[in-house]
């Protein structure tokens, strides 16, 4: 059964927090390691390549990315931990 995806209301306009993408990268890479199936790592490596090739405002990665469009969300930057 297909369900529509949604993000937390406090996340910028339906965007995902960039750290979520990093977490998924670690999890899928580990899944490839434990299953011996490189497919999972290849998928997240491709996402990482796309993000690395994107324009970074002021040379920094914004906090939010839209999972449907692949574009940066709100242009907020953090240089400290979340509190």
N, C-alpha and C positions, 0 to 999 in steps of 0.2 A: 504494500500500500504506500502510495506517495503522499508525503506531507510537505506543506510549504515550510521553508526554513525561516527562522526569525532570530534576531539578536536582541540583546538586552536593551531596554528602553533608554538607558543612559549612554549607550554606545552611539556615536555620532551618526544619525540618520540611517540606521540599518547596516552600518559598517561593522567590520570585525576589528578588534584590537590587533595590531600587528604581532604582538607577542603570542597570540593564539596560533598564528601561522607558524611561528618558530616552534611552538610546542608540538604541533601536528607533524612538523618536519622530523623532530626527534623521535616521536612515537612511530611514524611510518618507517623511518630508517631502521629503528630497532626491530620492527616487525619483519623487515627484509632479512635482517641478521639472524633472527631466531627461526624463521621459516625456510631460509635459503632461497626465497623467491625475490629477485631483484625488482620486480614490478613496482612494489610499494615505494622503494627508494627512488626509482626513476621518476615516478609521478611528482613526488615532493621536490626532487632536484630540479625538475622543470619549473615548478612554481618559484623556487628560489632564484633561478636564472632570470625569470621574468621580472621579479621584484628588483633584483640587482641592476637590471637594464633600465628601469624606470627613472625618469627625471626625479631628482631629490631636491626639493626646495631648500635653498641655503645649504645644500650639501648634507642634509639630515633626512632621516626617514621619518615621515609623519607617524603619529600614533595609530591612525585608522586607515583601513583599506576596504573598499567595497567589494565583497566577494562575488557579486554578480557582474560588475563592470570591470573589475581589476584596476580601478583608478583610486588614487588617494582620496580619503574622505576629508574631514575637517583638517585644516592645516595647523594642528597643535603639535608642539614638540615638548618632550620632557627631558630634563637633564638631571633629574633627581628621582628618587624612588617614590612610588605611590604611597600615600598615607591615608 
